[in-house]
Amino acid sequence: MAMEKEAIYNMMADEIAERFNIKRSAVTPDLNFLTDIDADSIDFVELILEVEDMFNISISDEDSENLITLQQTVDYIVAHQI
């Protein structure tokens, strides 16, 4: 059963806050993975792998390159749920 966008957003925001050691209140829909958090390419790959596990989806390398903000990532998850 597909999860609601709000639930996906909250799970993602919690994961990002914990993984990158930032305040949950600092995690916003327009949070940019490239500029707003101190994430290198390995951190980003690990986050994508975690997202795939959390939501039981597969994200291609090509698609992952376009997931720059939290909102884009949430929208992608919503669109690709089974």
N, CA and C of each residue as an Amber inpcrd file, in Angstrom:
protein
   246
   0.8380000  -1.1930000   0.0000000   0.0000000   0.0000000   0.0000000
   0.8780000   1.2500000   0.0000000   0.5480000   2.1710000  -0.8510000
   1.3390000   3.3930000  -0.9850000   1.2140000   4.2670000   0.2610000
   2.3230000   4.8440000   0.6290000   2.3340000   5.7480000   1.7710000
   1.9270000   7.1380000   1.3210000   1.4070000   7.8980000   2.2570000
   1.0410000   9.2740000   1.9400000   2.2770000  10.1480000   1.9080000
   2.2040000  11.2060000   1.1160000   3.3350000  12.1000000   0.9260000
   3.8510000  12.6490000   2.2540000   2.9490000  13.0120000   3.1520000
   3.3660000  13.5820000   4.4330000   4.1760000  12.5720000   5.2580000
   3.7480000  11.3220000   5.2410000   4.4670000  10.2840000   5.9830000
   5.8510000  10.0620000   5.3800000   5.9340000  10.0450000   4.0650000
   7.2210000   9.8880000   3.3830000   8.1310000  11.0590000   3.7280000
   7.5730000  12.2630000   3.6600000   8.3650000  13.4590000   3.9840000
   8.9200000  13.3680000   5.4000000   8.0810000  13.0050000   6.3460000
   8.5210000  12.9400000   7.7460000   9.5950000  11.8720000   7.9480000
   9.4420000  10.7320000   7.3120000  10.4630000   9.6850000   7.4220000
  11.7900000  10.1500000   6.8210000  11.7100000  10.8060000   5.6720000
  12.9130000  11.3180000   5.0150000  13.5800000  12.4020000   5.8580000
  12.7800000  13.3060000   6.3770000  13.3240000  14.4060000   7.1770000
  14.0100000  13.8730000   8.4340000  13.3920000  12.8900000   9.0760000
  14.0040000  12.2770000  10.2600000  15.3290000  11.6150000   9.9000000
  15.3410000  10.8860000   8.7940000  16.5530000  10.1950000   8.3450000
  17.6710000  11.1950000   8.0380000  17.3370000  12.2620000   7.3420000
  18.3420000  13.2710000   6.9760000  18.8880000  13.9570000   8.2230000
  18.0040000  14.3120000   9.1410000  18.4410000  14.9790000  10.3710000
  19.4040000  14.0920000  11.1480000  19.0590000  12.8160000  11.2560000
  19.8980000  11.8820000  12.0010000  21.2140000  11.6030000  11.2650000
  21.1180000  11.3120000   9.9940000  22.2940000  10.9170000   9.2100000
  23.3220000  12.0430000   9.1120000  22.8510000  13.2750000   8.9600000
  23.7670000  14.3920000   8.7430000  23.9140000  15.2790000   9.9770000
  23.3600000  14.8090000  11.0920000  23.5160000  15.4880000  12.3660000
  23.1030000  16.9580000  12.2990000  21.9070000  17.1780000  11.7610000
  21.3700000  18.5270000  11.7350000  20.0340000  18.5290000  12.4650000
  19.6240000  19.7080000  12.9160000  18.3640000  19.8100000  13.6460000
  17.2060000  19.4640000  12.7180000  16.2520000  18.7360000  13.2550000
  15.0740000  18.3480000  12.4590000  14.3520000  19.5870000  11.9470000
  14.3550000  20.6550000  12.7580000  13.6780000  21.8960000  12.3510000
  14.3770000  22.5680000  11.1650000  15.6340000  22.2040000  10.9280000
  16.3730000  22.7810000   9.8010000  16.1040000  22.0340000   8.4970000
  15.4300000  20.9100000   8.6000000  15.1190000  20.1190000   7.4080000
  13.8000000  20.6290000   6.8260000  13.8910000  21.2240000   5.6300000
  12.7240000  21.8050000   4.9640000  12.5550000  21.1530000   3.5950000
  11.3840000  21.3210000   2.9840000  11.1710000  20.7110000   1.6650000
  12.2020000  21.1400000   0.6230000  12.6720000  22.3820000   0.7060000
  13.6380000  22.8450000  -0.2960000  15.0890000  22.6570000   0.1430000
  15.3030000  21.8440000   1.1820000  16.6630000  21.5170000   1.5930000
  17.4070000  20.9250000   0.3980000  18.5610000  21.4990000   0.0920000
  19.3530000  21.0760000  -1.0540000  20.4810000  20.1790000  -0.5610000
  20.5040000  18.9480000  -1.0520000  21.5060000  17.9840000  -0.6030000
  22.9300000  18.4250000  -0.9560000  23.0630000  19.2180000  -2.0190000
  24.3820000  19.6140000  -2.4840000  24.9270000  20.8200000  -1.7350000
  24.0570000  21.7140000  -1.2980000  24.5330000  22.9640000  -0.7040000
  24.1440000  23.1520000   0.7610000  23.0750000  22.5150000   1.2080000
  22.5740000  22.7830000   2.5600000  23.0800000  21.8100000   3.6200000
  23.5920000  20.6800000   3.1840000  24.1510000  19.7340000   4.1510000
  25.5330000  19.3330000   3.6870000  26.3350000  18.9460000   4.6200000
  27.7190000  18.5910000   4.3240000  27.7730000  17.1300000   3.8770000
  27.3030000  16.8990000   2.6570000  27.2440000  15.5260000   2.1320000
  28.1770000  15.3980000   0.9340000  29.0080000  14.3660000   0.9610000
  29.8160000  14.0930000  -0.2260000  29.1000000  13.0270000  -1.0550000
  29.7140000  12.6320000  -2.1500000  29.0380000  11.6930000  -3.0470000
  28.7670000  10.3540000  -2.3690000  29.6540000   9.9230000  -1.4880000
  29.4360000   8.6600000  -0.7800000  28.2400000   8.7840000   0.1660000
  28.1520000   9.9070000   0.8750000  27.0060000  10.1450000   1.7590000
  25.7030000  10.0950000   0.9670000  25.7300000  10.6960000  -0.2130000
  24.5170000  10.7450000  -1.0230000  24.1280000   9.3520000  -1.5140000
  25.1080000   8.5740000  -1.9500000  24.8310000   7.2050000  -2.3940000
  24.2400000   6.3950000  -1.2420000  24.8230000   6.5400000  -0.0540000
  24.2980000   5.8270000   1.1100000  22.8680000   6.2500000   1.4220000
  22.5850000   7.5400000   1.2730000  21.2210000   8.0280000   1.5090000
  20.2520000   7.4180000   0.4900000  20.6540000   7.3840000  -0.7660000
  19.8020000   6.7890000  -1.8050000  19.5420000   5.3120000  -1.5020000
  20.5850000   4.5850000  -1.0990000  20.4130000   3.1660000  -0.7550000
  19.4430000   3.0120000   0.4200000  19.5590000   3.8840000   1.3960000
  18.6600000   3.8460000   2.5480000  17.2190000   4.1390000   2.1220000
  17.0560000   5.1070000   1.2440000  15.7200000   5.4520000   0.7400000
  15.1210000   4.2570000   0.0050000  15.9380000   3.5950000  -0.8130000
  15.4460000   2.4190000  -1.5330000  14.9610000   1.3540000  -0.5540000
  15.7140000   1.1470000   0.5110000  15.3190000   0.1640000   1.5280000
  14.0770000   0.6020000   2.2910000  14.0510000   1.8700000   2.6890000
  12.9340000   2.3790000   3.4960000  11.5980000   2.2830000   2.7570000
  11.6370000   2.5490000   1.4630000  10.3910000   2.6620000   0.7050000
  10.2090000   1.5610000  -0.3390000  11.1210000   0.5950000  -0.3450000
  11.0310000  -0.5380000  -1.2520000  10.8720000  -0.1000000  -2.7100000
  11.7530000   0.8070000  -3.1090000  11.7600000   1.2710000  -4.4980000
  13.1810000   1.1480000  -5.0270000  13.3210000   1.2820000  -6.3290000
  14.6310000   1.2790000  -6.9580000  14.8320000   2.6270000  -7.6330000
  15.9790000   3.2420000  -7.3720000  16.2820000   4.5520000  -7.9440000
  17.5110000   4.3840000  -8.8350000  17.3510000   4.6560000 -10.1160000
  18.4790000   4.5200000 -11.0410000  19.5070000   5.6120000 -10.7590000
  20.7400000   5.3670000 -11.1700000  21.7880000   6.3780000 -10.9990000
  21.3960000   7.6650000 -11.7160000  20.8220000   7.5150000 -12.8910000
  20.4110000   8.6850000 -13.6630000  19.3630000   9.4930000 -12.9040000
  18.3710000   8.8060000 -12.3380000  17.3360000   9.5000000 -11.5700000
  17.9130000  10.1370000 -10.3140000  18.8170000   9.4290000  -9.6460000
  19.3490000   9.9570000  -8.3870000  20.0960000  11.2630000  -8.5970000
  20.6890000  11.4460000  -9.7670000  21.4030000  12.6930000 -10.0660000
  20.4520000  13.8850000 -10.1150000  19.1750000  13.6360000 -10.3260000
  18.1880000  14.7140000 -10.4060000  17.4810000  14.9670000  -9.0800000
  17.7910000  14.1750000  -8.0660000  17.1580000  14.3440000  -6.7600000
  18.0400000  15.2500000  -5.9180000  17.7890000  16.5450000  -6.0400000
  18.6640000  17.5250000  -5.4080000  18.0560000  18.0840000  -4.1260000
  16.7310000  18.1660000  -4.0820000  16.0910000  18.6820000  -2.8730000
  15.2730000  17.5810000  -2.2060000  14.9600000  17.8270000  -0.9630000
  14.1300000  16.8710000  -0.2310000  12.7800000  16.7170000  -0.9210000
  12.1740000  17.8250000  -1.3630000  10.8590000  17.7470000  -2.0010000
  10.9150000  16.9350000  -3.2890000  11.9610000  17.1040000  -4.0850000
  12.0920000  16.3170000  -5.3150000  12.1780000  14.8300000  -4.9820000
  12.8870000  14.5270000  -3.9180000  13.0530000  13.1340000  -3.5140000
  11.7360000  12.5520000  -3.0340000  11.0070000  13.3040000  -2.2240000
   9.6960000  12.8510000  -1.7380000   8.7480000  12.6410000  -2.9170000
   8.7170000  13.5900000  -3.8440000   7.8400000  13.4600000  -5.0200000
   8.2060000  12.2260000  -5.8410000   9.4990000  11.9550000  -5.9710000
   9.9600000  10.7790000  -6.7110000   9.4780000   9.5020000  -6.0250000
   9.6260000   9.4520000  -4.7100000   9.1920000   8.2730000  -3.9600000
   7.6950000   8.0590000  -4.1410000   6.9210000   9.1140000  -4.0180000
   5.4640000   9.0140000  -4.1740000   5.1270000   8.4650000  -5.5670000
   5.8050000   8.9490000  -6.5820000   5.5140000   8.5450000  -7.9580000
   5.9440000   7.1180000  -8.2650000   6.9090000   6.5870000  -7.5030000
   7.4720000   5.2710000  -7.8290000   7.1100000   4.1760000  -6.8340000
   6.1980000   4.4680000  -5.9310000   5.7660000   3.4240000  -4.9890000
   4.9570000   2.3540000  -5.7120000   5.0110000   1.1850000  -5.1630000
   4.2260000   0.0800000  -5.7350000   2.8710000   0.0520000  -5.0570000
